[in-house]
Amino acid sequence: MAKSESMSFADVRGVFHLLHEVRDLGLYPQLWKQHMLSGLCKLINGQVGISVQTPDAGNVDILGSTIVDPG
């Protein structure tokens, strides 16, 4: 794997830090979903994130999704 394709140690630490934060918010799905999505956007320099939880990938409920602008 080329160096540019591998995760840096700082990236791995960021992912684990985010996982621990999300775990701490576990009882409140709306809080941890927004925090997770915002954190992931920051890790990958994303401008907008959309999270959808569905049992059937062919039938996505966009109204029930979480949308975050980490701006």
SEDO-348859 format. One record per residue: residue number from 1; residue in three letters; x, z, y of N, C-alpha, C in turn. Coordinates in nm, 3 decimals, decimal comma, padded with zeros to 5 digits. Layout:
<recs>
REC|NUM|ALA|X|Z|Y|X|Z|Y|X|Z|Y;
...
</recs>
This chain:
<recs>
REC|1|MET|00,085|00,000|-00,117|00,000|00,000|00,000|00,090|00,000|00,124;
REC|2|ALA|00,066|-00,090|00,213|00,144|-00,097|00,337|00,118|00,026|00,422;
REC|3|LYS|00,217|00,061|00,504|00,204|00,182|00,585|00,079|00,180|00,672;
REC|4|SER|00,044|00,065|00,727|-00,072|00,057|00,815|-00,204|00,079|00,740;
REC|5|GLU|-00,204|00,061|00,607|-00,325|00,077|00,528|-00,342|00,218|00,475;
REC|6|SER|-00,242|00,302|00,485|-00,251|00,437|00,431|-00,290|00,536|00,540;
REC|7|MET|-00,350|00,644|00,495|-00,390|00,750|00,590|-00,269|00,834|00,626;
REC|8|SER|-00,264|00,873|00,750|-00,157|00,963|00,793|-00,193|01,106|00,754;
REC|9|PHE|-00,094|01,193|00,758|-00,119|01,334|00,727|-00,218|01,393|00,828;
REC|10|ALA|-00,207|01,352|00,953|-00,300|01,401|01,057|-00,443|01,355|01,027;
REC|11|ASP|-00,459|01,232|00,976|-00,593|01,183|00,939|-00,652|01,265|00,825;
REC|12|VAL|-00,571|01,294|00,724|-00,617|01,374|00,610|-00,656|01,514|00,657;
REC|13|ARG|-00,575|01,574|00,741|-00,608|01,706|00,795|-00,738|01,701|00,874;
REC|14|GLY|-00,758|01,593|00,951|-00,881|01,578|01,028|-01,004|01,570|00,940;
REC|15|VAL|-00,993|01,498|00,829|-01,105|01,486|00,735|-01,137|01,622|00,674;
REC|16|PHE|-01,035|01,695|00,629|-01,060|01,825|00,569|-01,112|01,926|00,671;
REC|17|HIS|-01,065|01,918|00,792|-01,114|02,006|00,898|-01,263|01,979|00,922;
REC|18|LEU|-01,299|01,851|00,927|-01,439|01,814|00,946|-01,525|01,860|00,829;
REC|19|LEU|-01,475|01,846|00,707|-01,549|01,893|00,589|-01,577|02,042|00,595;
REC|20|HIS|-01,480|02,119|00,638|-01,499|02,264|00,649|-01,601|02,298|00,758;
REC|21|GLU|-01,597|02,226|00,869|-01,695|02,250|00,974|-01,836|02,217|00,927;
REC|22|VAL|-01,850|02,105|00,856|-01,980|02,065|00,805|-02,031|02,166|00,703;
REC|23|ARG|-01,942|02,214|00,618|-01,981|02,315|00,519|-02,035|02,440|00,588;
REC|24|ASP|-01,974|02,479|00,698|-02,018|02,597|00,771|-02,156|02,579|00,835;
REC|25|LEU|-02,197|02,456|00,859|-02,329|02,426|00,917|-02,430|02,391|00,809;
REC|26|GLY|-02,398|02,413|00,683|-02,476|02,367|00,568|-02,623|02,402|00,564;
REC|27|LEU|-02,663|02,512|00,624|-02,804|02,551|00,617|-02,892|02,474|00,714;
REC|28|TYR|-02,829|02,400|00,803|-02,902|02,329|00,908|-02,869|02,180|00,902;
REC|29|PRO|-02,939|02,104|00,817|-02,906|01,962|00,795|-02,897|01,879|00,923;
REC|30|GLN|-02,989|01,899|01,017|-02,984|01,819|01,139|-02,856|01,845|01,217;
REC|31|LEU|-02,810|01,971|01,219|-02,685|02,004|01,289|-02,565|01,943|01,219;
REC|32|TRP|-02,556|01,962|01,086|-02,435|01,913|01,020|-02,431|01,762|01,011;
REC|33|LYS|-02,547|01,697|01,003|-02,547|01,550|01,000|-02,494|01,493|01,131;
REC|34|GLN|-02,539|01,548|01,243|-02,491|01,502|01,372|-02,343|01,533|01,390;
REC|35|HIS|-02,302|01,652|01,349|-02,161|01,691|01,362|-02,072|01,604|01,273;
REC|36|MET|-02,117|01,578|01,151|-02,041|01,494|01,059|-02,024|01,354|01,115;
REC|37|LEU|-02,133|01,298|01,162|-02,130|01,161|01,212|-02,045|01,150|01,338;
REC|38|SER|-02,059|01,245|01,427|-01,978|01,246|01,549|-01,830|01,260|01,515;
REC|39|GLY|-01,799|01,350|01,421|-01,660|01,370|01,379|-01,601|01,247|01,313;
REC|40|LEU|-01,680|01,179|01,228|-01,632|01,057|01,164|-01,607|00,947|01,267;
REC|41|CYS|-01,695|00,936|01,365|-01,675|00,837|01,471|-01,544|00,863|01,545;
REC|42|LYS|-01,515|00,989|01,572|-01,390|01,022|01,640|-01,269|00,989|01,553;
REC|43|LEU|-01,279|01,016|01,423|-01,167|00,989|01,333|-01,134|00,840|01,323;
REC|44|ILE|-01,236|00,756|01,330|-01,211|00,611|01,315|-01,224|00,536|01,447;
REC|45|ASN|-01,236|00,611|01,556|-01,253|00,553|01,690|-01,377|00,464|01,698;
REC|46|GLY|-01,484|00,509|01,633|-01,610|00,435|01,636|-01,686|00,464|01,764;
REC|47|GLN|-01,761|00,367|01,809|-01,838|00,383|01,932|-01,978|00,437|01,905;
REC|48|VAL|-02,035|00,401|01,790|-02,169|00,446|01,753|-02,170|00,468|01,603;
REC|49|GLY|-02,242|00,570|01,559|-02,253|00,596|01,415|-02,399|00,609|01,375;
REC|50|ILE|-02,431|00,559|01,257|-02,567|00,571|01,203|-02,556|00,624|01,061;
REC|51|SER|-02,632|00,728|01,032|-02,633|00,787|00,899|-02,775|00,778|00,844;
REC|52|VAL|-02,787|00,722|00,725|-02,918|00,708|00,662|-02,910|00,767|00,522;
REC|53|GLN|-03,003|00,855|00,490|-03,010|00,913|00,356|-03,136|00,859|00,290;
REC|54|THR|-03,117|00,789|00,181|-03,231|00,728|00,113|-03,208|00,723|-00,038;
REC|55|PRO|-03,311|00,743|-00,117|-03,295|00,732|-00,262|-03,293|00,586|-00,308;
REC|56|ASP|-03,337|00,495|-00,220|-03,348|00,354|-00,256|-03,285|00,270|-00,145;
REC|57|ALA|-03,167|00,214|-00,172|-03,095|00,137|-00,071|-03,173|00,014|-00,025;
REC|58|GLY|-03,269|-00,030|-00,101|-03,349|-00,145|-00,063|-03,462|-00,110|00,033;
REC|59|ASN|-03,487|00,020|00,051|-03,597|00,065|00,136|-03,545|00,174|00,229;
REC|60|VAL|-03,480|00,135|00,338|-03,418|00,230|00,431|-03,516|00,269|00,539;
REC|61|ASP|-03,532|00,400|00,558|-03,620|00,453|00,663|-03,536|00,476|00,788;
REC|62|ILE|-03,527|00,378|00,876|-03,443|00,389|00,995|-03,498|00,494|01,092;
REC|63|LEU|-03,628|00,521|01,088|-03,686|00,622|01,176|-03,641|00,763|01,137;
REC|64|GLY|-03,606|00,782|01,011|-03,560|00,912|00,965|-03,410|00,927|00,968;
REC|65|SER|-03,341|00,831|01,027|-03,195|00,832|01,028|-03,141|00,912|01,146;
REC|66|THR|-03,014|00,944|01,139|-02,944|01,014|01,247|-02,855|00,913|01,317;
REC|67|ILE|-02,871|00,902|01,449|-02,790|00,810|01,528|-02,714|00,891|01,632;
REC|68|VAL|-02,585|00,868|01,643|-02,502|00,945|01,734|-02,418|00,852|01,819;
REC|69|ASP|-02,411|00,880|01,947|-02,319|00,813|02,037|-02,217|00,918|02,078;
REC|70|PRO|-02,097|00,915|02,016|-02,000|01,021|02,041|-01,940|01,016|02,181;
REC|71|GLY|-01,971|00,911|02,254|-01,927|00,881|02,387|-01,870|00,985|02,466;
</recs>
